[in-house]
Amino acid sequence: MSVELESKLKEVEEYIDSLELEGKDKVTKRSYLIHVLHRAQEIIGYLPIEVQKLIAKKLDVHASDVYGVVTFYNFFSMKPKGKYPISVCLGTACYVRGSGDILEEFKKQLGIKENETTEDGLFSLHAVRCVGACGLAPVVMIGDEVHGRLTKNDVKKLIKEYRERG
Ligand code: FES
């Protein structure tokens, strides 16, 4: 395990300890599962097996239950995000202006599904709700850069632009 992952696991552990669940009953502890998984994903960026095992132990649930929840919800990811995470806004303003087609075009061009990362580690693809830039709909965020008023014909060009950055 990398030193970086180790220190992040420690951070997750400290967060769970701060919830003061020690001594609480099983049902109460389990009720925190989704909340803790969200926090862990914020801290680490994804949910590797190591953190799932830690959460299972701390919340007194079976590791297979944690795995079941992680794989059931598509907002949880077991793989690290790409260097350039692509977030396609599917909020109403963007959706009515065709962001669904843009998402499909990214899938086609990159050969990945939502919440997957390309083999070269450059891109991962995510669907998000309103990012607060509705005036520019349809909007795609790549990393923290906003791209607005896109059509599906812009997808190829955008991918090329970021690929060239390396
Ligand atoms: S709905 Fe896409 S930015 Fe608001």
py3Dmol code that shows the C-alpha trace and the ligand (Angstrom):
import py3Dmol

protein = """\
ATOM      1  CA  MET A   1       0.000   0.000   0.000  1.00  0.00           C
ATOM      2  CA  SER A   2       1.338   3.443  -0.880  1.00  0.00           C
ATOM      3  CA  VAL A   3       2.244   5.909   1.859  1.00  0.00           C
ATOM      4  CA  GLU A   4      -0.304   8.311   0.388  1.00  0.00           C
ATOM      5  CA  LEU A   5      -3.136   5.765   0.598  1.00  0.00           C
ATOM      6  CA  GLU A   6      -2.055   4.856   4.122  1.00  0.00           C
ATOM      7  CA  SER A   7      -2.310   8.461   5.299  1.00  0.00           C
ATOM      8  CA  LYS A   8      -5.691   8.880   3.626  1.00  0.00           C
ATOM      9  CA  LEU A   9      -6.964   5.713   5.295  1.00  0.00           C
ATOM     10  CA  LYS A  10      -5.885   7.222   8.595  1.00  0.00           C
ATOM     11  CA  GLU A  11      -7.883  10.338   7.763  1.00  0.00           C
ATOM     12  CA  VAL A  12     -10.969   8.220   7.035  1.00  0.00           C
ATOM     13  CA  GLU A  13     -10.453   6.354  10.309  1.00  0.00           C
ATOM     14  CA  GLU A  14     -10.207   9.613  12.232  1.00  0.00           C
ATOM     15  CA  TYR A  15     -13.379  10.825  10.566  1.00  0.00           C
ATOM     16  CA  ILE A  16     -15.268   7.663  11.585  1.00  0.00           C
ATOM     17  CA  ASP A  17     -13.915   8.006  15.152  1.00  0.00           C
ATOM     18  CA  SER A  18     -15.177  11.610  15.249  1.00  0.00           C
ATOM     19  CA  LEU A  19     -18.715  10.253  14.731  1.00  0.00           C
ATOM     20  CA  GLU A  20     -18.421   8.615  18.170  1.00  0.00           C
ATOM     21  CA  LEU A  21     -20.153   5.399  17.168  1.00  0.00           C
ATOM     22  CA  GLU A  22     -18.167   3.278  19.605  1.00  0.00           C
ATOM     23  CA  GLY A  23     -20.615   1.332  21.797  1.00  0.00           C
ATOM     24  CA  LYS A  24     -23.638   2.169  19.613  1.00  0.00           C
ATOM     25  CA  ASP A  25     -25.812  -0.705  18.387  1.00  0.00           C
ATOM     26  CA  LYS A  26     -25.261  -2.442  15.033  1.00  0.00           C
ATOM     27  CA  VAL A  27     -28.272  -0.834  13.316  1.00  0.00           C
ATOM     28  CA  THR A  28     -27.155   2.679  14.244  1.00  0.00           C
ATOM     29  CA  LYS A  29     -23.613   2.023  13.047  1.00  0.00           C
ATOM     30  CA  ARG A  30     -24.848   0.557   9.765  1.00  0.00           C
ATOM     31  CA  SER A  31     -27.062   3.588   9.153  1.00  0.00           C
ATOM     32  CA  TYR A  32     -23.869   5.625   8.697  1.00  0.00           C
ATOM     33  CA  LEU A  33     -22.543   3.410   5.897  1.00  0.00           C
ATOM     34  CA  ILE A  34     -23.506   5.506   2.851  1.00  0.00           C
ATOM     35  CA  HIS A  35     -22.559   8.735   4.585  1.00  0.00           C
ATOM     36  CA  VAL A  36     -19.110   7.378   5.530  1.00  0.00           C
ATOM     37  CA  LEU A  37     -18.548   5.985   2.027  1.00  0.00           C
ATOM     38  CA  HIS A  38     -19.271   9.438   0.578  1.00  0.00           C
ATOM     39  CA  ARG A  39     -16.797  11.057   2.959  1.00  0.00           C
ATOM     40  CA  ALA A  40     -14.167   8.397   2.205  1.00  0.00           C
ATOM     41  CA  GLN A  41     -14.591   8.977  -1.531  1.00  0.00           C
ATOM     42  CA  GLU A  42     -14.159  12.729  -0.978  1.00  0.00           C
ATOM     43  CA  ILE A  43     -10.936  12.071   0.946  1.00  0.00           C
ATOM     44  CA  ILE A  44      -9.388   9.386  -1.289  1.00  0.00           C
ATOM     45  CA  GLY A  45     -11.113  10.108  -4.609  1.00  0.00           C
ATOM     46  CA  TYR A  46     -12.347   6.524  -4.939  1.00  0.00           C
ATOM     47  CA  LEU A  47     -13.109   3.515  -2.762  1.00  0.00           C
ATOM     48  CA  PRO A  48     -10.364   0.883  -2.914  1.00  0.00           C
ATOM     49  CA  ILE A  49     -10.836  -2.475  -1.165  1.00  0.00           C
ATOM     50  CA  GLU A  50      -8.561  -1.346   1.700  1.00  0.00           C
ATOM     51  CA  VAL A  51     -10.928   1.471   2.690  1.00  0.00           C
ATOM     52  CA  GLN A  52     -13.966  -0.776   2.280  1.00  0.00           C
ATOM     53  CA  LYS A  53     -12.420  -3.241   4.748  1.00  0.00           C
ATOM     54  CA  LEU A  54     -11.638  -0.449   7.193  1.00  0.00           C
ATOM     55  CA  ILE A  55     -15.190   0.909   7.014  1.00  0.00           C
ATOM     56  CA  ALA A  56     -16.629  -2.599   7.428  1.00  0.00           C
ATOM     57  CA  LYS A  57     -14.572  -3.113  10.578  1.00  0.00           C
ATOM     58  CA  LYS A  58     -15.321   0.286  12.076  1.00  0.00           C
ATOM     59  CA  LEU A  59     -19.071   0.162  11.352  1.00  0.00           C
ATOM     60  CA  ASP A  60     -19.386  -3.473  12.339  1.00  0.00           C
ATOM     61  CA  VAL A  61     -20.792  -4.622   8.993  1.00  0.00           C
ATOM     62  CA  HIS A  62     -19.680  -7.433   6.714  1.00  0.00           C
ATOM     63  CA  ALA A  63     -17.120  -6.454   4.042  1.00  0.00           C
ATOM     64  CA  SER A  64     -19.355  -8.012   1.369  1.00  0.00           C
ATOM     65  CA  ASP A  65     -22.195  -5.660   2.418  1.00  0.00           C
ATOM     66  CA  VAL A  66     -19.925  -2.662   1.939  1.00  0.00           C
ATOM     67  CA  TYR A  67     -18.835  -3.996  -1.448  1.00  0.00           C
ATOM     68  CA  GLY A  68     -22.500  -4.535  -2.387  1.00  0.00           C
ATOM     69  CA  VAL A  69     -23.364  -0.914  -1.619  1.00  0.00           C
ATOM     70  CA  VAL A  70     -20.292   0.455  -3.439  1.00  0.00           C
ATOM     71  CA  THR A  71     -21.063  -1.496  -6.588  1.00  0.00           C
ATOM     72  CA  PHE A  72     -24.816  -0.803  -6.453  1.00  0.00           C
ATOM     73  CA  TYR A  73     -24.657   3.002  -6.582  1.00  0.00           C
ATOM     74  CA  ASN A  74     -23.027   4.479  -9.648  1.00  0.00           C
ATOM     75  CA  PHE A  75     -21.777   7.549  -7.779  1.00  0.00           C
ATOM     76  CA  PHE A  76     -19.304   5.327  -5.943  1.00  0.00           C
ATOM     77  CA  SER A  77     -16.189   4.292  -7.783  1.00  0.00           C
ATOM     78  CA  MET A  78     -13.590   1.638  -6.987  1.00  0.00           C
ATOM     79  CA  LYS A  79     -11.100   3.033  -9.459  1.00  0.00           C
ATOM     80  CA  PRO A  80      -9.086   6.254  -9.221  1.00  0.00           C
ATOM     81  CA  LYS A  81     -10.370   9.126 -11.341  1.00  0.00           C
ATOM     82  CA  GLY A  82      -8.465  10.063 -14.474  1.00  0.00           C
ATOM     83  CA  LYS A  83      -5.951  12.912 -14.583  1.00  0.00           C
ATOM     84  CA  TYR A  84      -8.732  14.847 -16.324  1.00  0.00           C
ATOM     85  CA  PRO A  85     -12.074  13.884 -14.802  1.00  0.00           C
ATOM     86  CA  ILE A  86     -14.834  14.801 -17.260  1.00  0.00           C
ATOM     87  CA  SER A  87     -18.097  15.781 -15.566  1.00  0.00           C
ATOM     88  CA  VAL A  88     -21.049  16.121 -17.908  1.00  0.00           C
ATOM     89  CA  CYS A  89     -23.872  18.137 -16.335  1.00  0.00           C
ATOM     90  CA  LEU A  90     -27.214  16.375 -16.556  1.00  0.00           C
ATOM     91  CA  GLY A  91     -29.073  19.097 -14.633  1.00  0.00           C
ATOM     92  CA  THR A  92     -32.314  20.244 -16.259  1.00  0.00           C
ATOM     93  CA  ALA A  93     -30.975  23.303 -18.122  1.00  0.00           C
ATOM     94  CA  CYS A  94     -28.121  21.272 -19.616  1.00  0.00           C
ATOM     95  CA  TYR A  95     -30.178  18.172 -20.259  1.00  0.00           C
ATOM     96  CA  VAL A  96     -32.803  20.000 -22.318  1.00  0.00           C
ATOM     97  CA  ARG A  97     -29.971  21.426 -24.415  1.00  0.00           C
ATOM     98  CA  GLY A  98     -28.555  18.039 -25.261  1.00  0.00           C
ATOM     99  CA  SER A  99     -26.055  17.100 -22.547  1.00  0.00           C
ATOM    100  CA  GLY A 100     -27.342  13.505 -22.668  1.00  0.00           C
ATOM    101  CA  ASP A 101     -26.072  13.255 -26.262  1.00  0.00           C
ATOM    102  CA  ILE A 102     -22.765  14.815 -25.226  1.00  0.00           C
ATOM    103  CA  LEU A 103     -22.345  12.195 -22.492  1.00  0.00           C
ATOM    104  CA  GLU A 104     -23.051   9.431 -25.014  1.00  0.00           C
ATOM    105  CA  GLU A 105     -20.505  10.919 -27.417  1.00  0.00           C
ATOM    106  CA  PHE A 106     -17.822  10.976 -24.683  1.00  0.00           C
ATOM    107  CA  LYS A 107     -18.573   7.315 -23.938  1.00  0.00           C
ATOM    108  CA  LYS A 108     -18.228   6.469 -27.609  1.00  0.00           C
ATOM    109  CA  GLN A 109     -15.050   8.454 -28.192  1.00  0.00           C
ATOM    110  CA  LEU A 110     -13.300   7.295 -25.009  1.00  0.00           C
ATOM    111  CA  GLY A 111     -14.609   3.715 -25.052  1.00  0.00           C
ATOM    112  CA  ILE A 112     -15.596   3.867 -21.369  1.00  0.00           C
ATOM    113  CA  LYS A 113     -18.829   3.998 -19.379  1.00  0.00           C
ATOM    114  CA  GLU A 114     -19.775   6.408 -16.594  1.00  0.00           C
ATOM    115  CA  ASN A 115     -17.419   6.277 -13.617  1.00  0.00           C
ATOM    116  CA  GLU A 116     -14.754   4.441 -15.582  1.00  0.00           C
ATOM    117  CA  THR A 117     -11.229   5.581 -16.386  1.00  0.00           C
ATOM    118  CA  THR A 118      -9.400   5.203 -19.696  1.00  0.00           C
ATOM    119  CA  GLU A 119      -6.534   2.689 -19.812  1.00  0.00           C
ATOM    120  CA  ASP A 120      -3.936   5.453 -20.020  1.00  0.00           C
ATOM    121  CA  GLY A 121      -5.322   7.028 -16.823  1.00  0.00           C
ATOM    122  CA  LEU A 122      -5.956  10.362 -18.573  1.00  0.00           C
ATOM    123  CA  PHE A 123      -9.756  10.561 -18.528  1.00  0.00           C
ATOM    124  CA  SER A 124     -12.614   9.405 -16.350  1.00  0.00           C
ATOM    125  CA  LEU A 125     -16.241  10.092 -17.141  1.00  0.00           C
ATOM    126  CA  HIS A 126     -18.900  11.252 -14.704  1.00  0.00           C
ATOM    127  CA  ALA A 127     -22.475  12.511 -14.875  1.00  0.00           C
ATOM    128  CA  VAL A 128     -23.204  15.306 -12.408  1.00  0.00           C
ATOM    129  CA  ARG A 129     -26.139  17.494 -11.390  1.00  0.00           C
ATOM    130  CA  CYS A 130     -26.217  21.276 -11.921  1.00  0.00           C
ATOM    131  CA  VAL A 131     -22.744  22.781 -11.544  1.00  0.00           C
ATOM    132  CA  GLY A 132     -24.148  26.314 -11.225  1.00  0.00           C
ATOM    133  CA  ALA A 133     -23.316  27.524 -14.735  1.00  0.00           C
ATOM    134  CA  CYS A 134     -26.766  27.052 -16.321  1.00  0.00           C
ATOM    135  CA  GLY A 135     -26.323  30.215 -18.447  1.00  0.00           C
ATOM    136  CA  LEU A 136     -23.646  28.286 -20.373  1.00  0.00           C
ATOM    137  CA  ALA A 137     -25.733  25.136 -20.820  1.00  0.00           C
ATOM    138  CA  PRO A 138     -24.917  22.511 -21.858  1.00  0.00           C
ATOM    139  CA  VAL A 139     -21.878  22.419 -19.597  1.00  0.00           C
ATOM    140  CA  VAL A 140     -18.998  19.983 -19.205  1.00  0.00           C
ATOM    141  CA  MET A 141     -16.318  20.359 -16.530  1.00  0.00           C
ATOM    142  CA  ILE A 142     -12.915  18.895 -17.258  1.00  0.00           C
ATOM    143  CA  GLY A 143     -10.971  19.003 -14.019  1.00  0.00           C
ATOM    144  CA  ASP A 144     -11.948  22.429 -12.690  1.00  0.00           C
ATOM    145  CA  GLU A 145     -12.270  24.034 -16.136  1.00  0.00           C
ATOM    146  CA  VAL A 146     -15.761  24.854 -17.401  1.00  0.00           C
ATOM    147  CA  HIS A 147     -16.695  24.317 -21.044  1.00  0.00           C
ATOM    148  CA  GLY A 148     -20.070  25.700 -22.060  1.00  0.00           C
ATOM    149  CA  ARG A 149     -22.494  25.851 -24.984  1.00  0.00           C
ATOM    150  CA  LEU A 150     -21.167  22.575 -26.316  1.00  0.00           C
ATOM    151  CA  THR A 151     -22.566  20.276 -28.941  1.00  0.00           C
ATOM    152  CA  LYS A 152     -21.653  16.653 -29.396  1.00  0.00           C
ATOM    153  CA  ASN A 153     -19.445  17.736 -32.305  1.00  0.00           C
ATOM    154  CA  ASP A 154     -17.122  19.495 -29.823  1.00  0.00           C
ATOM    155  CA  VAL A 155     -16.352  16.282 -27.931  1.00  0.00           C
ATOM    156  CA  LYS A 156     -13.625  14.981 -30.232  1.00  0.00           C
ATOM    157  CA  LYS A 157     -11.847  18.347 -30.244  1.00  0.00           C
ATOM    158  CA  LEU A 158     -11.960  18.629 -26.452  1.00  0.00           C
ATOM    159  CA  ILE A 159     -10.492  15.161 -25.957  1.00  0.00           C
ATOM    160  CA  LYS A 160      -7.728  15.957 -28.441  1.00  0.00           C
ATOM    161  CA  GLU A 161      -6.941  19.226 -26.658  1.00  0.00           C
ATOM    162  CA  TYR A 162      -6.483  17.520 -23.272  1.00  0.00           C
ATOM    163  CA  ARG A 163      -4.629  14.554 -24.759  1.00  0.00           C
ATOM    164  CA  GLU A 164      -2.086  16.983 -26.172  1.00  0.00           C
ATOM    165  CA  ARG A 165      -1.571  18.454 -22.698  1.00  0.00           C
ATOM    166  CA  GLY A 166      -0.618  14.927 -21.630  1.00  0.00           C
TER     167      GLY A 166
END
"""
ligand_1 = """\
4
FES
S -28.109 22.531 -15.148
Fe -26.115 22.329 -15.932
S -25.086 23.989 -15.023
Fe -27.059 24.121 -14.201
"""
view = py3Dmol.view(width=600, height=400)
view.addModel(protein, "pdb")
view.setStyle({"model": 0}, {"cartoon": {"style": "trace"}})
view.addModel(ligand_1, "xyz")
view.setStyle({"model": 1}, {"stick": {}})
view.zoomTo()
view.show()
